[in-house]
Amino acid sequence: MFTGIVEELGVVRSVDKVDDGRRVVIEATTVLDDVTLGASIAVNGCCLTIVEWAGDWFGVDAVPETLDRTTVGGLRPGGLVNLERPLTAGGRFGGHVVQGHVDTVTEVLTVRELSDGSRRLSFRLPDGLAGQIVEKGSVTLDGVSLTVAAVVDDTFEVALIPHTLQVTTFGRRDSGHQVNVEADVLARYVAGLLAAGRIPANEGSG
């Protein structure tokens, strides 16, 4: 489990095709402090397993399912990625519950610069996540825990403070960029229960 608080920006060293999958090697320092083989790490919000490491880099494998559902297949050498290790027992819970299980990919529609150095970004609201992304609720975008500022028709918006822009990839995101989306896990379960008919959709108060 993660919290959506990015620990550092990693740099993609290489991306190699392995049959239908990919082996991605990423340069990093902080997240390797206590690295072990088989440890999990969130790369742009996607939970991946460390299969090799040495010094200042680590390697992960991405299978076809991961490539189909996330932006991992679009990573290129020299690109920056948001990195976070799983939450440890007794650790500070700074964001919200993030599983690292990306639901889908969406697109940055607009980026608005504000006078205080912050930015307001709008995104396409994926059809499958309608009702799971709500105003003032939590959403994970490229591994960053964010609060939904607004939901308008088929779009949603987030507001990013200057610090977030500096320490994550969002300082370099522009319209047209693809990002990983993970809906809040509580919203997921409620949507699942509604879909299964376990929660009446229009239950009266009596």
C-alpha positions as CSV (number, residue, x, y, z in Angstrom):
1,M,0.0,0.0,0.0
2,F,1.1,3.5,-0.8
3,T,0.0,7.0,0.1
4,G,0.6,9.0,-3.0
5,I,3.4,11.1,-1.5
6,V,6.2,11.0,-4.0
7,E,9.7,10.4,-2.5
8,E,11.8,11.3,-5.5
9,L,11.9,11.8,-9.3
10,G,13.7,8.9,-11.0
11,V,15.2,8.9,-14.5
12,V,14.5,6.2,-17.0
13,R,17.9,4.7,-18.0
14,S,16.7,2.1,-20.5
15,V,13.6,0.3,-21.8
16,D,14.1,-3.1,-23.4
17,K,11.5,-5.3,-25.1
18,V,11.2,-8.8,-23.6
19,D,8.8,-10.7,-25.9
20,D,5.5,-8.9,-25.3
21,G,6.7,-7.2,-22.1
22,R,9.3,-4.6,-21.1
23,R,12.3,-4.4,-18.7
24,V,12.6,-0.9,-17.5
25,V,15.7,0.3,-15.7
26,I,15.4,3.5,-13.5
27,E,18.1,5.6,-11.9
28,A,17.2,6.6,-8.3
29,T,18.7,7.1,-4.8
30,T,16.2,7.6,-2.0
31,V,14.0,4.7,-2.8
32,L,17.0,2.4,-2.9
33,D,18.0,3.0,0.8
34,D,16.4,-0.2,2.0
35,V,15.9,-2.0,-1.3
36,T,15.5,-5.8,-1.5
37,L,14.9,-8.2,-4.3
38,G,11.1,-8.5,-4.9
39,A,10.2,-5.3,-3.1
40,S,7.4,-3.2,-4.5
41,I,7.7,0.3,-5.8
42,A,5.3,2.7,-7.3
43,V,6.5,4.0,-10.7
44,N,4.1,6.8,-11.8
45,G,1.6,5.2,-9.5
46,C,2.0,1.7,-11.0
47,C,3.0,-0.9,-8.4
48,L,5.9,-2.8,-9.9
49,T,8.4,-5.4,-8.5
50,I,12.1,-4.8,-8.3
51,V,13.8,-7.7,-10.1
52,E,17.4,-6.3,-10.1
53,W,19.4,-3.4,-8.8
54,A,22.9,-2.1,-8.3
55,G,24.2,1.1,-6.9
56,D,22.0,3.9,-8.2
57,W,19.5,2.0,-10.4
58,F,16.9,-0.7,-10.3
59,G,15.0,-2.7,-12.8
60,V,11.3,-3.7,-13.1
61,D,9.4,-5.9,-15.5
62,A,6.1,-4.8,-17.0
63,V,3.8,-7.5,-18.4
64,P,1.3,-7.0,-21.3
65,E,-1.6,-6.3,-18.8
66,T,0.5,-3.4,-17.3
67,L,1.4,-2.1,-20.7
68,D,-2.3,-2.1,-21.7
69,R,-3.6,-0.3,-18.7
70,T,-0.8,2.2,-17.9
71,T,1.6,4.6,-19.4
72,V,4.6,2.3,-18.6
73,G,4.8,1.2,-22.3
74,G,5.4,4.9,-23.3
75,L,8.4,5.4,-21.0
76,R,11.6,6.4,-22.8
77,P,15.2,6.8,-21.7
78,G,15.8,10.2,-20.1
79,G,12.2,10.6,-19.0
80,L,11.3,11.4,-15.4
81,V,9.0,9.2,-13.2
82,N,7.4,9.6,-9.8
83,L,8.7,7.1,-7.3
84,E,7.3,5.9,-3.9
85,R,8.1,3.0,-1.6
86,P,5.2,1.2,0.2
87,L,4.1,2.6,3.5
88,T,5.9,1.0,6.5
89,A,4.2,0.1,9.7
90,G,4.1,3.1,11.9
91,G,4.9,5.4,9.0
92,R,3.3,8.8,8.4
93,F,0.1,8.6,6.4
94,G,0.4,11.8,4.4
95,G,-1.9,11.2,1.4
96,H,-4.7,8.6,1.1
97,V,-4.9,4.9,0.5
98,V,-3.2,4.1,-2.8
99,Q,-3.0,0.5,-4.0
100,G,-0.8,1.1,-7.0
101,H,-3.4,-0.6,-9.1
102,V,-4.0,1.8,-12.0
103,D,-7.5,1.8,-13.4
104,T,-6.8,3.5,-16.7
105,V,-5.0,6.3,-18.5
106,T,-6.4,9.7,-19.1
107,E,-5.2,12.9,-20.8
108,V,-4.3,16.4,-19.7
109,L,-6.7,18.7,-21.4
110,T,-5.7,22.1,-20.1
111,V,-3.1,23.7,-17.9
112,R,-3.8,27.1,-16.3
113,E,-1.1,29.0,-14.6
114,L,-2.2,31.0,-11.6
115,S,-0.6,34.2,-10.1
116,D,0.6,32.4,-6.9
117,G,2.7,29.9,-9.0
118,S,0.2,27.1,-8.7
119,R,-1.5,25.4,-11.6
120,R,-5.0,24.2,-12.3
121,L,-5.1,21.1,-14.6
122,S,-8.2,19.6,-16.2
123,F,-8.4,16.0,-17.4
124,R,-10.8,13.8,-19.4
125,L,-13.0,11.8,-17.0
126,P,-12.8,8.2,-18.1
127,D,-16.3,6.7,-18.6
128,G,-15.5,3.8,-16.3
129,L,-14.7,6.1,-13.4
130,A,-17.8,8.3,-13.6
131,G,-19.1,8.5,-10.0
132,Q,-15.8,7.4,-8.5
133,I,-14.1,10.7,-9.1
134,V,-16.0,13.4,-7.1
135,E,-15.4,16.9,-6.1
136,K,-13.3,17.2,-2.9
137,G,-12.6,13.4,-3.1
138,S,-9.2,11.9,-3.6
139,V,-7.6,10.7,-6.8
140,T,-4.2,9.4,-7.7
141,L,-2.6,10.8,-10.9
142,D,0.8,9.4,-11.9
143,G,1.2,8.2,-8.3
144,V,0.5,11.6,-6.7
145,S,-2.3,11.9,-4.1
146,L,-4.5,14.8,-5.1
147,T,-7.8,16.4,-4.2
148,V,-10.4,16.8,-6.9
149,A,-11.1,20.5,-7.2
150,A,-14.1,20.1,-9.6
151,V,-16.0,17.7,-11.8
152,V,-17.7,19.2,-14.8
153,D,-19.5,17.0,-17.3
154,D,-16.9,14.6,-18.7
155,T,-13.9,16.4,-17.2
156,F,-12.3,16.8,-13.7
157,E,-9.8,19.3,-12.3
158,V,-7.1,19.4,-9.7
159,A,-5.1,22.3,-8.2
160,L,-1.4,21.9,-7.8
161,I,0.7,24.0,-5.4
162,P,4.2,25.1,-6.4
163,H,5.9,22.4,-4.1
164,T,4.0,19.6,-5.9
165,L,5.1,21.0,-9.3
166,Q,8.7,21.0,-8.2
167,V,8.9,17.5,-6.7
168,T,6.8,15.6,-9.1
169,T,6.5,15.2,-12.9
170,F,3.5,17.6,-12.9
171,G,5.8,20.6,-13.2
172,R,6.5,19.3,-16.7
173,R,3.1,18.1,-17.8
174,D,1.3,19.9,-20.5
175,S,-2.0,19.4,-22.5
176,G,-1.9,16.2,-24.4
177,H,0.2,14.3,-21.8
178,Q,-1.1,10.9,-20.7
179,V,-1.3,10.1,-17.0
180,N,-2.2,7.0,-14.9
181,V,-5.4,7.2,-12.9
182,E,-6.3,5.3,-9.8
183,A,-9.7,6.1,-8.2
184,D,-10.0,6.2,-4.4
185,V,-10.3,2.6,-3.1
186,L,-13.5,3.4,-1.1
187,A,-15.2,4.8,-4.2
188,R,-14.2,1.6,-6.0
189,Y,-15.9,-0.7,-3.5
190,V,-19.0,1.4,-3.3
191,A,-19.3,1.4,-7.1
192,G,-18.7,-2.4,-7.1
193,L,-21.4,-2.9,-4.5
194,L,-23.9,-0.8,-6.4
195,A,-23.1,-2.6,-9.6
196,A,-23.7,-5.9,-7.9
197,G,-27.0,-4.7,-6.5
198,R,-25.8,-5.0,-2.9
199,I,-26.6,-1.4,-2.2
200,P,-30.0,-0.1,-3.3
201,A,-29.3,2.9,-5.7
202,N,-32.4,4.8,-4.6
203,E,-33.2,3.7,-1.1
204,G,-35.7,6.0,0.6
205,S,-35.4,7.3,4.1
206,G,-38.7,5.9,5.1
